[in-house]
């Protein structure tokens, strides 16, 4: 890929990763009435400049940020469990 692209990370790998990320999200949420929880445990989404591109690729949704240790409890509350 580096032979084809001048900047293979930004021109190939990043768009491919964002596409797969969005597809994974889409497999959970297919209709407006569907509910589900996606936990993003990779801090690069918040710490790297390209991280916002992942979040901006998603449809409008409720977002929470916090320690991974709280994920199950917060997800359960949001889902009404």
mmCIF file as gemmi writes it, N, C-alpha and C atoms, coordinates in Angstrom:
data_model
loop_
_atom_site.group_PDB
_atom_site.id
_atom_site.type_symbol
_atom_site.label_atom_id
_atom_site.label_alt_id
_atom_site.label_comp_id
_atom_site.label_asym_id
_atom_site.label_entity_id
_atom_site.label_seq_id
_atom_site.pdbx_PDB_ins_code
_atom_site.Cartn_x
_atom_site.Cartn_y
_atom_site.Cartn_z
_atom_site.occupancy
_atom_site.B_iso_or_equiv
_atom_site.pdbx_formal_charge
_atom_site.auth_seq_id
_atom_site.auth_asym_id
_atom_site.pdbx_PDB_model_num
ATOM 1 N N . UNK Axp A 1 ? 0.823 -1.191 0 1 0 ? 1 A 1
ATOM 2 C CA . UNK Axp A 1 ? 0 0 0 1 0 ? 1 A 1
ATOM 3 C C . UNK Axp A 1 ? 0.865 1.253 0 1 0 ? 1 A 1
ATOM 4 N N . UNK Axp A 2 ? 2.005 1.176 0.64 1 0 ? 2 A 1
ATOM 5 C CA . UNK Axp A 2 ? 2.857 2.362 0.706 1 0 ? 2 A 1
ATOM 6 C C . UNK Axp A 2 ? 3.412 2.737 -0.662 1 0 ? 2 A 1
ATOM 7 N N . UNK Axp A 3 ? 3.413 1.779 -1.588 1 0 ? 3 A 1
ATOM 8 C CA . UNK Axp A 3 ? 3.877 2.087 -2.943 1 0 ? 3 A 1
ATOM 9 C C . UNK Axp A 3 ? 2.822 2.89 -3.708 1 0 ? 3 A 1
ATOM 10 N N . UNK Axp A 4 ? 1.561 2.709 -3.367 1 0 ? 4 A 1
ATOM 11 C CA . UNK Axp A 4 ? 0.456 3.348 -4.088 1 0 ? 4 A 1
ATOM 12 C C . UNK Axp A 4 ? 0.125 4.715 -3.507 1 0 ? 4 A 1
ATOM 13 N N . UNK Axp A 5 ? 0.194 4.838 -2.195 1 0 ? 5 A 1
ATOM 14 C CA . UNK Axp A 5 ? -0.243 6.059 -1.513 1 0 ? 5 A 1
ATOM 15 C C . UNK Axp A 5 ? 0.949 6.853 -0.997 1 0 ? 5 A 1
ATOM 16 N N . UNK Axp A 6 ? 0.835 8.151 -1.113 1 0 ? 6 A 1
ATOM 17 C CA . UNK Axp A 6 ? 1.865 9.036 -0.578 1 0 ? 6 A 1
ATOM 18 C C . UNK Axp A 6 ? 1.873 8.986 0.952 1 0 ? 6 A 1
ATOM 19 N N . UNK Axp A 7 ? 0.683 8.972 1.537 1 0 ? 7 A 1
ATOM 20 C CA . UNK Axp A 7 ? 0.511 8.896 2.991 1 0 ? 7 A 1
ATOM 21 C C . UNK Axp A 7 ? -0.44 7.737 3.262 1 0 ? 7 A 1
ATOM 22 N N . UNK Axp A 8 ? 0.095 6.53 3.301 1 0 ? 8 A 1
ATOM 23 C CA . UNK Axp A 8 ? -0.753 5.333 3.373 1 0 ? 8 A 1
ATOM 24 C C . UNK Axp A 8 ? -1.618 5.296 4.637 1 0 ? 8 A 1
ATOM 25 N N . UNK Axp A 9 ? -1.136 5.839 5.746 1 0 ? 9 A 1
ATOM 26 C CA . UNK Axp A 9 ? -1.945 5.831 6.966 1 0 ? 9 A 1
ATOM 27 C C . UNK Axp A 9 ? -3.219 6.64 6.766 1 0 ? 9 A 1
ATOM 28 N N . UNK Axp A 10 ? -3.087 7.893 6.347 1 0 ? 10 A 1
ATOM 29 C CA . UNK Axp A 10 ? -4.244 8.777 6.202 1 0 ? 10 A 1
ATOM 30 C C . UNK Axp A 10 ? -5.067 8.501 4.951 1 0 ? 10 A 1
ATOM 31 N N . UNK Axp A 11 ? -4.449 8.005 3.918 1 0 ? 11 A 1
ATOM 32 C CA . UNK Axp A 11 ? -5.17 7.804 2.661 1 0 ? 11 A 1
ATOM 33 C C . UNK Axp A 11 ? -5.772 6.411 2.526 1 0 ? 11 A 1
ATOM 34 N N . UNK Axp A 12 ? -5.24 5.429 3.234 1 0 ? 12 A 1
ATOM 35 C CA . UNK Axp A 12 ? -5.762 4.068 3.101 1 0 ? 12 A 1
ATOM 36 C C . UNK Axp A 12 ? -6.182 3.464 4.449 1 0 ? 12 A 1
ATOM 37 N N . UNK Axp A 13 ? -5.236 3.326 5.367 1 0 ? 13 A 1
ATOM 38 C CA . UNK Axp A 13 ? -5.517 2.594 6.603 1 0 ? 13 A 1
ATOM 39 C C . UNK Axp A 13 ? -6.565 3.279 7.479 1 0 ? 13 A 1
ATOM 40 N N . UNK Axp A 14 ? -6.478 4.585 7.628 1 0 ? 14 A 1
ATOM 41 C CA . UNK Axp A 14 ? -7.447 5.306 8.457 1 0 ? 14 A 1
ATOM 42 C C . UNK Axp A 14 ? -8.863 5.218 7.888 1 0 ? 14 A 1
ATOM 43 N N . UNK Axp A 15 ? -9.079 5.521 6.602 1 0 ? 15 A 1
ATOM 44 C CA . UNK Axp A 15 ? -10.442 5.364 6.059 1 0 ? 15 A 1
ATOM 45 C C . UNK Axp A 15 ? -10.969 3.928 6.165 1 0 ? 15 A 1
ATOM 46 N N . UNK Axp A 16 ? -10.099 2.937 5.962 1 0 ? 16 A 1
ATOM 47 C CA . UNK Axp A 16 ? -10.521 1.534 6.094 1 0 ? 16 A 1
ATOM 48 C C . UNK Axp A 16 ? -10.934 1.225 7.532 1 0 ? 16 A 1
ATOM 49 N N . UNK Axp A 17 ? -10.16 1.698 8.492 1 0 ? 17 A 1
ATOM 50 C CA . UNK Axp A 17 ? -10.477 1.453 9.904 1 0 ? 17 A 1
ATOM 51 C C . UNK Axp A 17 ? -11.788 2.129 10.295 1 0 ? 17 A 1
ATOM 52 N N . UNK Axp A 18 ? -12.001 3.349 9.82 1 0 ? 18 A 1
ATOM 53 C CA . UNK Axp A 18 ? -13.243 4.068 10.127 1 0 ? 18 A 1
ATOM 54 C C . UNK Axp A 18 ? -14.438 3.345 9.52 1 0 ? 18 A 1
ATOM 55 N N . UNK Axp A 19 ? -14.291 2.849 8.306 1 0 ? 19 A 1
ATOM 56 C CA . UNK Axp A 19 ? -15.368 2.111 7.653 1 0 ? 19 A 1
ATOM 57 C C . UNK Axp A 19 ? -15.728 0.857 8.456 1 0 ? 19 A 1
ATOM 58 N N . UNK Axp A 20 ? -14.733 0.094 8.874 1 0 ? 20 A 1
ATOM 59 C CA . UNK Axp A 20 ? -14.991 -1.125 9.651 1 0 ? 20 A 1
ATOM 60 C C . UNK Axp A 20 ? -15.61 -0.797 11.016 1 0 ? 20 A 1
ATOM 61 N N . UNK Axp A 21 ? -15.159 0.282 11.632 1 0 ? 21 A 1
ATOM 62 C CA . UNK Axp A 21 ? -15.711 0.746 12.906 1 0 ? 21 A 1
ATOM 63 C C . UNK Axp A 21 ? -17.19 1.068 12.748 1 0 ? 21 A 1
ATOM 64 N N . UNK Axp A 22 ? -17.516 1.828 11.723 1 0 ? 22 A 1
ATOM 65 C CA . UNK Axp A 22 ? -18.91 2.219 11.471 1 0 ? 22 A 1
ATOM 66 C C . UNK Axp A 22 ? -19.768 0.999 11.121 1 0 ? 22 A 1
ATOM 67 N N . UNK Axp A 23 ? -19.219 0.07 10.355 1 0 ? 23 A 1
ATOM 68 C CA . UNK Axp A 23 ? -19.961 -1.144 10.006 1 0 ? 23 A 1
ATOM 69 C C . UNK Axp A 23 ? -20.266 -1.969 11.252 1 0 ? 23 A 1
ATOM 70 N N . UNK Axp A 24 ? -19.312 -2.074 12.155 1 0 ? 24 A 1
ATOM 71 C CA . UNK Axp A 24 ? -19.538 -2.802 13.404 1 0 ? 24 A 1
ATOM 72 C C . UNK Axp A 24 ? -20.648 -2.17 14.223 1 0 ? 24 A 1
ATOM 73 N N . UNK Axp A 25 ? -20.642 -0.862 14.302 1 0 ? 25 A 1
ATOM 74 C CA . UNK Axp A 25 ? -21.697 -0.132 15.004 1 0 ? 25 A 1
ATOM 75 C C . UNK Axp A 25 ? -23.038 -0.394 14.321 1 0 ? 25 A 1
ATOM 76 N N . UNK Axp A 26 ? -23.052 -0.371 13.012 1 0 ? 26 A 1
ATOM 77 C CA . UNK Axp A 26 ? -24.279 -0.58 12.246 1 0 ? 26 A 1
ATOM 78 C C . UNK Axp A 26 ? -24.859 -1.974 12.402 1 0 ? 26 A 1
ATOM 79 N N . UNK Axp A 27 ? -24.024 -2.951 12.704 1 0 ? 27 A 1
ATOM 80 C CA . UNK Axp A 27 ? -24.527 -4.315 12.914 1 0 ? 27 A 1
ATOM 81 C C . UNK Axp A 27 ? -25.299 -4.421 14.226 1 0 ? 27 A 1
ATOM 82 N N . UNK Axp A 28 ? -24.999 -3.541 15.148 1 0 ? 28 A 1
ATOM 83 C CA . UNK Axp A 28 ? -25.718 -3.53 16.429 1 0 ? 28 A 1
ATOM 84 C C . UNK Axp A 28 ? -27.007 -2.727 16.316 1 0 ? 28 A 1
ATOM 85 N N . UNK Axp A 29 ? -26.927 -1.569 15.7 1 0 ? 29 A 1
ATOM 86 C CA . UNK Axp A 29 ? -28.067 -0.658 15.592 1 0 ? 29 A 1
ATOM 87 C C . UNK Axp A 29 ? -28.523 -0.627 14.136 1 0 ? 29 A 1
ATOM 88 N N . UNK Axp A 30 ? -29.625 -1.314 13.845 1 0 ? 30 A 1
ATOM 89 C CA . UNK Axp A 30 ? -30.108 -1.391 12.458 1 0 ? 30 A 1
ATOM 90 C C . UNK Axp A 30 ? -31.349 -0.538 12.205 1 0 ? 30 A 1
ATOM 91 N N . UNK Axp A 31 ? -32.163 -0.329 13.241 1 0 ? 31 A 1
ATOM 92 C CA . UNK Axp A 31 ? -33.371 0.481 13.066 1 0 ? 31 A 1
ATOM 93 C C . UNK Axp A 31 ? -33.413 1.557 14.147 1 0 ? 31 A 1
ATOM 94 N N . UNK Axp A 32 ? -34.281 2.531 13.972 1 0 ? 32 A 1
ATOM 95 C CA . UNK Axp A 32 ? -34.388 3.64 14.925 1 0 ? 32 A 1
ATOM 96 C C . UNK Axp A 32 ? -34.821 3.164 16.309 1 0 ? 32 A 1
ATOM 97 N N . UNK Axp A 33 ? -35.499 2.027 16.386 1 0 ? 33 A 1
ATOM 98 C CA . UNK Axp A 33 ? -35.968 1.536 17.686 1 0 ? 33 A 1
ATOM 99 C C . UNK Axp A 33 ? -34.971 0.591 18.367 1 0 ? 33 A 1
ATOM 100 N N . UNK Axp A 34 ? -33.908 0.205 17.688 1 0 ? 34 A 1
ATOM 101 C CA . UNK Axp A 34 ? -32.902 -0.678 18.289 1 0 ? 34 A 1
ATOM 102 C C . UNK Axp A 34 ? -32.131 0.053 19.378 1 0 ? 34 A 1
ATOM 103 N N . UNK Axp A 35 ? -31.72 -0.716 20.376 1 0 ? 35 A 1
ATOM 104 C CA . UNK Axp A 35 ? -30.885 -0.169 21.455 1 0 ? 35 A 1
ATOM 105 C C . UNK Axp A 35 ? -29.715 -1.104 21.668 1 0 ? 35 A 1
ATOM 106 N N . UNK Axp A 36 ? -28.601 -0.542 21.994 1 0 ? 36 A 1
ATOM 107 C CA . UNK Axp A 36 ? -27.418 -1.344 22.252 1 0 ? 36 A 1
ATOM 108 C C . UNK Axp A 36 ? -26.325 -0.476 22.834 1 0 ? 36 A 1
ATOM 109 N N . UNK Axp A 37 ? -25.27 -1.116 23.262 1 0 ? 37 A 1
ATOM 110 C CA . UNK Axp A 37 ? -24.142 -0.408 23.859 1 0 ? 37 A 1
ATOM 111 C C . UNK Axp A 37 ? -22.874 -0.806 23.122 1 0 ? 37 A 1
ATOM 112 N N . UNK Axp A 38 ? -22.1 0.185 22.756 1 0 ? 38 A 1
ATOM 113 C CA . UNK Axp A 38 ? -20.786 -0.029 22.161 1 0 ? 38 A 1
ATOM 114 C C . UNK Axp A 38 ? -19.771 0.585 23.113 1 0 ? 38 A 1
ATOM 115 N N . UNK Axp A 39 ? -18.853 -0.209 23.585 1 0 ? 39 A 1
ATOM 116 C CA . UNK Axp A 39 ? -17.784 0.291 24.448 1 0 ? 39 A 1
ATOM 117 C C . UNK Axp A 39 ? -16.521 0.465 23.63 1 0 ? 39 A 1
ATOM 118 N N . UNK Axp A 40 ? -15.996 1.665 23.608 1 0 ? 40 A 1
ATOM 119 C CA . UNK Axp A 40 ? -14.749 1.946 22.896 1 0 ? 40 A 1
ATOM 120 C C . UNK Axp A 40 ? -13.665 2.068 23.953 1 0 ? 40 A 1
ATOM 121 N N . UNK Axp A 41 ? -12.79 1.104 23.995 1 0 ? 41 A 1
ATOM 122 C CA . UNK Axp A 41 ? -11.781 1.043 25.047 1 0 ? 41 A 1
ATOM 123 C C . UNK Axp A 41 ? -10.413 1.521 24.578 1 0 ? 41 A 1
ATOM 124 N N . UNK Axp A 42 ? -10.34 2.053 23.395 1 0 ? 42 A 1
ATOM 125 C CA . UNK Axp A 42 ? -9.081 2.538 22.827 1 0 ? 42 A 1
ATOM 126 C C . UNK Axp A 42 ? -8.97 4.039 23.066 1 0 ? 42 A 1
ATOM 127 N N . UNK Axp A 43 ? -8.041 4.449 23.903 1 0 ? 43 A 1
ATOM 128 C CA . UNK Axp A 43 ? -7.924 5.862 24.27 1 0 ? 43 A 1
ATOM 129 C C . UNK Axp A 43 ? -7.53 6.756 23.099 1 0 ? 43 A 1
ATOM 130 N N . UNK Axp A 44 ? -7.047 6.168 22.011 1 0 ? 44 A 1
ATOM 131 C CA . UNK Axp A 44 ? -6.668 6.991 20.853 1 0 ? 44 A 1
ATOM 132 C C . UNK Axp A 44 ? -7.857 7.739 20.265 1 0 ? 44 A 1
ATOM 133 N N . UNK Axp A 45 ? -9.065 7.232 20.478 1 0 ? 45 A 1
ATOM 134 C CA . UNK Axp A 45 ? -10.261 7.929 19.996 1 0 ? 45 A 1
ATOM 135 C C . UNK Axp A 45 ? -10.36 9.314 20.648 1 0 ? 45 A 1
ATOM 136 N N . UNK Axp A 46 ? -9.832 9.445 21.854 1 0 ? 46 A 1
ATOM 137 C CA . UNK Axp A 46 ? -9.867 10.726 22.57 1 0 ? 46 A 1
ATOM 138 C C . UNK Axp A 46 ? -8.542 11.48 22.527 1 0 ? 46 A 1
ATOM 139 N N . UNK Axp A 47 ? -7.434 10.764 22.353 1 0 ? 47 A 1
ATOM 140 C CA . UNK Axp A 47 ? -6.13 11.414 22.48 1 0 ? 47 A 1
ATOM 141 C C . UNK Axp A 47 ? -5.444 11.742 21.162 1 0 ? 47 A 1
ATOM 142 N N . UNK Axp A 48 ? -5.842 11.108 20.087 1 0 ? 48 A 1
ATOM 143 C CA . UNK Axp A 48 ? -5.21 11.361 18.786 1 0 ? 48 A 1
ATOM 144 C C . UNK Axp A 48 ? -6.095 12.261 17.943 1 0 ? 48 A 1
ATOM 145 N N . UNK Axp A 49 ? -5.462 13.049 17.106 1 0 ? 49 A 1
ATOM 146 C CA . UNK Axp A 49 ? -6.209 13.986 16.265 1 0 ? 49 A 1
ATOM 147 C C . UNK Axp A 49 ? -7.21 13.248 15.366 1 0 ? 49 A 1
ATOM 148 N N . UNK Axp A 50 ? -6.826 12.079 14.872 1 0 ? 50 A 1
ATOM 149 C CA . UNK Axp A 50 ? -7.712 11.326 13.983 1 0 ? 50 A 1
ATOM 150 C C . UNK Axp A 50 ? -8.851 10.636 14.735 1 0 ? 50 A 1
ATOM 151 N N . UNK Axp A 51 ? -8.793 10.581 16.049 1 0 ? 51 A 1
ATOM 152 C CA . UNK Axp A 51 ? -9.813 9.888 16.831 1 0 ? 51 A 1
ATOM 153 C C . UNK Axp A 51 ? -11.205 10.447 16.635 1 0 ? 51 A 1
ATOM 154 N N . UNK Axp A 52 ? -11.311 11.759 16.505 1 0 ? 52 A 1
ATOM 155 C CA . UNK Axp A 52 ? -12.627 12.384 16.318 1 0 ? 52 A 1
ATOM 156 C C . UNK Axp A 52 ? -13.285 11.912 15.027 1 0 ? 52 A 1
ATOM 157 N N . UNK Axp A 53 ? -12.482 11.526 14.026 1 0 ? 53 A 1
ATOM 158 C CA . UNK Axp A 53 ? -13.046 11.049 12.76 1 0 ? 53 A 1
ATOM 159 C C . UNK Axp A 53 ? -13.855 9.774 12.975 1 0 ? 53 A 1
ATOM 160 N N . UNK Axp A 54 ? -13.4 8.928 13.889 1 0 ? 54 A 1
ATOM 161 C CA . UNK Axp A 54 ? -14.146 7.71 14.208 1 0 ? 54 A 1
ATOM 162 C C . UNK Axp A 54 ? -15.499 8.073 14.814 1 0 ? 54 A 1
ATOM 163 N N . UNK Axp A 55 ? -15.476 8.964 15.802 1 0 ? 55 A 1
ATOM 164 C CA . UNK Axp A 55 ? -16.719 9.344 16.475 1 0 ? 55 A 1
ATOM 165 C C . UNK Axp A 55 ? -17.657 10.093 15.541 1 0 ? 55 A 1
ATOM 166 N N . UNK Axp A 56 ? -17.118 10.952 14.696 1 0 ? 56 A 1
ATOM 167 C CA . UNK Axp A 56 ? -17.947 11.711 13.753 1 0 ? 56 A 1
ATOM 168 C C . UNK Axp A 56 ? -18.553 10.821 12.674 1 0 ? 56 A 1
ATOM 169 N N . UNK Axp A 57 ? -18.009 9.626 12.478 1 0 ? 57 A 1
ATOM 170 C CA . UNK Axp A 57 ? -18.541 8.724 11.455 1 0 ? 57 A 1
ATOM 171 C C . UNK Axp A 57 ? -19.824 8.028 11.909 1 0 ? 57 A 1
ATOM 172 N N . UNK Axp A 58 ? -20.109 8.087 13.207 1 0 ? 58 A 1
ATOM 173 C CA . UNK Axp A 58 ? -21.279 7.398 13.753 1 0 ? 58 A 1
ATOM 174 C C . UNK Axp A 58 ? -22.541 8.237 13.604 1 0 ? 58 A 1
ATOM 175 N N . UNK Axp A 59 ? -23.692 7.576 13.515 1 0 ? 59 A 1
ATOM 176 C CA . UNK Axp A 59 ? -24.953 8.323 13.525 1 0 ? 59 A 1
ATOM 177 C C . UNK Axp A 59 ? -25.164 8.946 14.906 1 0 ? 59 A 1
ATOM 178 N N . UNK Axp A 60 ? -26.08 9.899 15.027 1 0 ? 60 A 1
ATOM 179 C CA . UNK Axp A 60 ? -26.331 10.513 16.334 1 0 ? 60 A 1
ATOM 180 C C . UNK Axp A 60 ? -26.671 9.447 17.382 1 0 ? 60 A 1
ATOM 181 N N . UNK Axp A 61 ? -26.047 9.564 18.539 1 0 ? 61 A 1
ATOM 182 C CA . UNK Axp A 61 ? -26.277 8.586 19.6 1 0 ? 61 A 1
ATOM 183 C C . UNK Axp A 61 ? -25.893 9.191 20.944 1 0 ? 61 A 1
ATOM 184 N N . UNK Axp A 62 ? -26.299 8.524 22.003 1 0 ? 62 A 1
ATOM 185 C CA . UNK Axp A 62 ? -25.924 8.922 23.358 1 0 ? 62 A 1
ATOM 186 C C . UNK Axp A 62 ? -24.481 8.496 23.592 1 0 ? 62 A 1
ATOM 187 N N . UNK Axp A 63 ? -23.68 9.382 24.135 1 0 ? 63 A 1
ATOM 188 C CA . UNK Axp A 63 ? -22.274 9.055 24.402 1 0 ? 63 A 1
ATOM 189 C C . UNK Axp A 63 ? -21.947 9.349 25.859 1 0 ? 63 A 1
ATOM 190 N N . UNK Axp A 64 ? -21.177 8.474 26.444 1 0 ? 64 A 1
ATOM 191 C CA . UNK Axp A 64 ? -20.704 8.643 27.813 1 0 ? 64 A 1
ATOM 192 C C . UNK Axp A 64 ? -19.202 8.364 27.82 1 0 ? 64 A 1
ATOM 193 N N . UNK Axp A 65 ? -18.516 9.004 28.736 1 0 ? 65 A 1
ATOM 194 C CA . UNK Axp A 65 ? -17.08 8.793 28.874 1 0 ? 65 A 1
ATOM 195 C C . UNK Axp A 65 ? -16.777 8.525 30.335 1 0 ? 65 A 1
ATOM 196 N N . UNK Axp A 66 ? -15.934 7.536 30.591 1 0 ? 66 A 1
ATOM 197 C CA . UNK Axp A 66 ? -15.577 7.23 31.964 1 0 ? 66 A 1
ATOM 198 C C . UNK Axp A 66 ? -14.67 6.02 32.028 1 0 ? 66 A 1
ATOM 199 N N . UNK Axp A 67 ? -14.35 5.581 33.234 1 0 ? 67 A 1
ATOM 200 C CA . UNK Axp A 67 ? -13.47 4.428 33.413 1 0 ? 67 A 1
ATOM 201 C C . UNK Axp A 67 ? -14.105 3.146 32.877 1 0 ? 67 A 1
ATOM 202 N N . UNK Axp A 68 ? -13.28 2.286 32.307 1 0 ? 68 A 1
ATOM 203 C CA . UNK Axp A 68 ? -13.764 1.005 31.779 1 0 ? 68 A 1
ATOM 204 C C . UNK Axp A 68 ? -14.417 0.17 32.875 1 0 ? 68 A 1
ATOM 205 N N . UNK Axp A 69 ? -13.96 0.323 34.1 1 0 ? 69 A 1
ATOM 206 C CA . UNK Axp A 69 ? -14.524 -0.442 35.219 1 0 ? 69 A 1
ATOM 207 C C . UNK Axp A 69 ? -16.003 -0.134 35.434 1 0 ? 69 A 1
ATOM 208 N N . UNK Axp A 70 ? -16.46 1.024 34.991 1 0 ? 70 A 1
ATOM 209 C CA . UNK Axp A 70 ? -17.864 1.416 35.166 1 0 ? 70 A 1
ATOM 210 C C . UNK Axp A 70 ? -18.741 1.04 33.974 1 0 ? 70 A 1
ATOM 211 N N . UNK Axp A 71 ? -18.155 0.498 32.933 1 0 ? 71 A 1
ATOM 212 C CA . UNK Axp A 71 ? -18.891 0.256 31.686 1 0 ? 71 A 1
ATOM 213 C C . UNK Axp A 71 ? -20.112 -0.634 31.886 1 0 ? 71 A 1
ATOM 214 N N . UNK Axp A 72 ? -19.952 -1.776 32.517 1 0 ? 72 A 1
ATOM 215 C CA . UNK Axp A 72 ? -21.08 -2.707 32.674 1 0 ? 72 A 1
ATOM 216 C C . UNK Axp A 72 ? -22.218 -2.071 33.471 1 0 ? 72 A 1
ATOM 217 N N . UNK Axp A 73 ? -21.886 -1.394 34.562 1 0 ? 73 A 1
ATOM 218 C CA . UNK Axp A 73 ? -22.917 -0.757 35.389 1 0 ? 73 A 1
ATOM 219 C C . UNK Axp A 73 ? -23.647 0.34 34.61 1 0 ? 73 A 1
ATOM 220 N N . UNK Axp A 74 ? -22.904 1.206 33.938 1 0 ? 74 A 1
ATOM 221 C CA . UNK Axp A 74 ? -23.511 2.306 33.184 1 0 ? 74 A 1
ATOM 222 C C . UNK Axp A 74 ? -24.336 1.785 32.012 1 0 ? 74 A 1
ATOM 223 N N . UNK Axp A 75 ? -23.845 0.762 31.336 1 0 ? 75 A 1
ATOM 224 C CA . UNK Axp A 75 ? -24.596 0.17 30.221 1 0 ? 75 A 1
ATOM 225 C C . UNK Axp A 75 ? -25.9 -0.427 30.722 1 0 ? 75 A 1
ATOM 226 N N . UNK Axp A 76 ? -25.841 -1.133 31.84 1 0 ? 76 A 1
ATOM 227 C CA . UNK Axp A 76 ? -27.047 -1.715 32.424 1 0 ? 76 A 1
ATOM 228 C C . UNK Axp A 76 ? -28.072 -0.665 32.794 1 0 ? 76 A 1
ATOM 229 N N . UNK Axp A 77 ? -27.618 0.435 33.38 1 0 ? 77 A 1
ATOM 230 C CA . UNK Axp A 77 ? -28.541 1.523 33.733 1 0 ? 77 A 1
ATOM 231 C C . UNK Axp A 77 ? -29.179 2.101 32.478 1 0 ? 77 A 1
ATOM 232 N N . UNK Axp A 78 ? -28.383 2.333 31.448 1 0 ? 78 A 1
ATOM 233 C CA . UNK Axp A 78 ? -28.899 2.935 30.217 1 0 ? 78 A 1
ATOM 234 C C . UNK Axp A 78 ? -29.902 2 29.528 1 0 ? 78 A 1
ATOM 235 N N . UNK Axp A 79 ? -29.641 0.703 29.604 1 0 ? 79 A 1
ATOM 236 C CA . UNK Axp A 79 ? -30.534 -0.278 28.979 1 0 ? 79 A 1
ATOM 237 C C . UNK Axp A 79 ? -31.729 -0.622 29.867 1 0 ? 79 A 1
ATOM 238 N N . UNK Axp A 80 ? -31.766 -0.087 31.079 1 0 ? 80 A 1
ATOM 239 C CA . UNK Axp A 80 ? -32.881 -0.358 31.986 1 0 ? 80 A 1
ATOM 240 C C . UNK Axp A 80 ? -32.803 -1.716 32.639 1 0 ? 80 A 1
ATOM 241 N N . UNK Axp A 81 ? -31.621 -2.207 32.883 1 0 ? 81 A 1
ATOM 242 C CA . UNK Axp A 81 ? -31.438 -3.538 33.48 1 0 ? 81 A 1
ATOM 243 C C . UNK Axp A 81 ? -31.146 -3.424 34.958 1 0 ? 81 A 1
